[in-house]
């Protein structure tokens, strides 16, 4: 599936409420029980939750680690794409997760994007061909204890900053 088709399915150019409805029906999230509870109109805040169900539990009855990891996957990329605009290319490049304790009950993650973070990215890309910011999100349980910490490395560049055949950006 091409990038444009996927973005259309996920709500490219549509309202955050529309994006929330579509992502909640996206098969990987639907199957894991991952739900977006809230998306801010400016796409700078996203709240996600996942209830513990038999289909997303591991063999000891707590949240499957892959589902916890999946619930943090696309949001910073989507938030940056929406806030930086069409002049920028944004990719998820790498991620890591540190599990702190077993996830029981409902787990939640809150993604936040600040003016300072956006300004930093724009400023860096005035002089650099690419920038790879790191974002961190905590997955919390119902008692507000940290279940896992996820770090996301994103790749951001301006669309006109394409590598040339010599490897330089032109």
C-alpha positions in Angstrom: 0.0 0.0 0.0 1.5 3.4 -0.9 2.1 6.1 1.6 -0.6 8.3 0.2 -3.3 5.6 0.4 -2.2 4.7 4.0 -2.4 8.4 5.0 -5.8 8.7 3.4 -7.0 5.7 5.4 -5.5 7.1 8.6 -7.1 10.5 8.0 -4.5 12.6 6.1 -6.0 16.1 6.0 -9.0 15.2 8.1 -9.9 16.2 11.6 -8.2 14.6 14.7 -11.5 13.2 15.7 -11.7 11.4 12.3 -8.2 10.1 12.7 -9.1 8.8 16.2 -12.0 6.9 14.9 -10.0 5.3 12.0 -6.9 4.4 14.1 -9.2 2.8 16.7 -10.5 0.5 13.9 -7.0 -0.1 12.5 -6.6 -3.9 12.7 -3.3 -4.0 14.7 -4.8 -1.7 17.3 -8.3 -3.2 17.3 -6.8 -6.7 17.7 -4.6 -5.7 20.6 -7.4 -3.7 22.3 -5.5 -0.4 21.9 -7.7 2.7 21.9 -7.1 6.4 21.4 -9.1 8.1 24.0 -8.3 11.7 23.0 -6.5 13.7 20.3 -6.2 17.4 20.8 -7.5 19.5 17.9 -3.9 20.8 17.2 -2.5 17.2 17.3 -0.1 18.1 20.1 -1.6 15.7 22.6 -2.7 12.1 22.2 -4.0 9.8 25.0 -4.0 6.1 24.4 -5.2 3.2 26.6 -5.3 -0.5 26.6 -7.4 -2.7 28.8 -6.2 -6.1 29.9 -8.1 -8.8 28.0 -7.5 -12.5 27.4 -6.4 -11.7 23.8 -3.6 -9.2 24.9 -2.4 -11.0 28.0 0.8 -13.1 28.2 1.2 -16.5 29.7 1.3 -15.1 33.3 -1.8 -13.0 32.9 -0.3 -9.5 32.5 -0.1 -7.3 29.4 1.8 -8.8 26.5 4.9 -6.7 26.1 4.5 -6.4 22.3 1.0 -4.8 22.8 2.5 -2.3 25.3 5.2 -1.5 22.7 2.6 -1.3 19.9 0.4 1.2 21.8 3.3 3.7 21.6 4.2 3.2 17.9 2.8 5.8 15.5 1.9 8.8 17.6 4.9 11.0 17.7 5.4 10.5 13.9 1.8 11.4 13.2 1.9 14.4 15.6 5.1 15.7 14.0 3.7 15.2 10.5 0.5 17.2 11.4 2.4 20.0 13.1 5.4 20.4 10.8 3.3 20.2 7.7 3.8 18.9 4.1 7.3 20.5 3.7 8.8 17.9 6.0 9.4 14.2 5.8 9.0 12.3 9.1 9.8 8.7 9.7 10.0 6.5 12.8 13.6 5.3 12.7 14.1 3.3 16.0 12.5 2.6 19.3 13.4 0.9 22.5 11.4 -0.1 25.5 12.3 -0.7 29.1 9.8 -2.7 31.1 9.6 -1.6 34.7 6.8 -3.8 36.1 4.1 -6.1 34.9 1.2 -4.3 33.3 -2.1 -5.1 34.9 -5.6 -3.7 34.3 -5.7 -0.7 32.0 -2.5 0.9 30.9 -2.2 4.4 29.5 0.3 6.5 27.6 0.1 10.3 27.1 2.0 11.8 24.1 2.8 15.5 24.3 4.4 17.8 21.7 5.5 21.3 22.8 6.2 24.5 21.0 9.8 24.2 22.1 10.2 20.8 20.6 8.7 22.0 17.3 10.9 25.1 17.3 14.0 23.1 18.0 13.3 20.8 15.0 12.6 23.7 12.7 15.8 25.5 13.9 18.0 22.5 13.5 16.8 21.9 10.0 17.7 25.4 8.9 21.4 24.3 9.0 21.3 20.5 9.0 20.1 18.1 6.2 18.3 15.9 8.8 17.5 15.9 12.4 16.8 12.8 14.6 15.0 13.9 17.8 14.3 11.5 20.6 10.9 11.4 22.3 10.1 9.5 25.5 6.7 8.3 26.7 5.8 6.5 29.9 3.2 3.7 30.0 1.4 3.9 33.3 -1.0 1.6 35.1 -4.2 2.5 36.9 -2.2 3.4 40.1 0.0 5.9 38.0 3.0 3.6 38.4 5.3 3.3 35.4 4.9 0.0 33.6 7.3 0.8 30.7 9.4 3.6 29.3 9.6 3.9 25.5 12.1 6.0 23.6 11.3 6.8 20.0 14.0 8.1 17.5 12.5 9.9 14.6 14.1 11.0 11.4 13.0 14.5 10.1 14.1 16.4 7.1 12.8 19.0 4.7 11.4 17.7 1.5 13.9 19.7 -0.6 16.8 18.1 1.4 17.2 15.1 -0.8 20.6 13.2 -0.9 22.4 13.6 -4.2 24.3 10.7 -6.0 27.5 11.9 -4.2 25.8 11.5 -0.8 25.6 15.2 -0.2 22.3 16.9 0.4 21.3 19.4 -2.3 
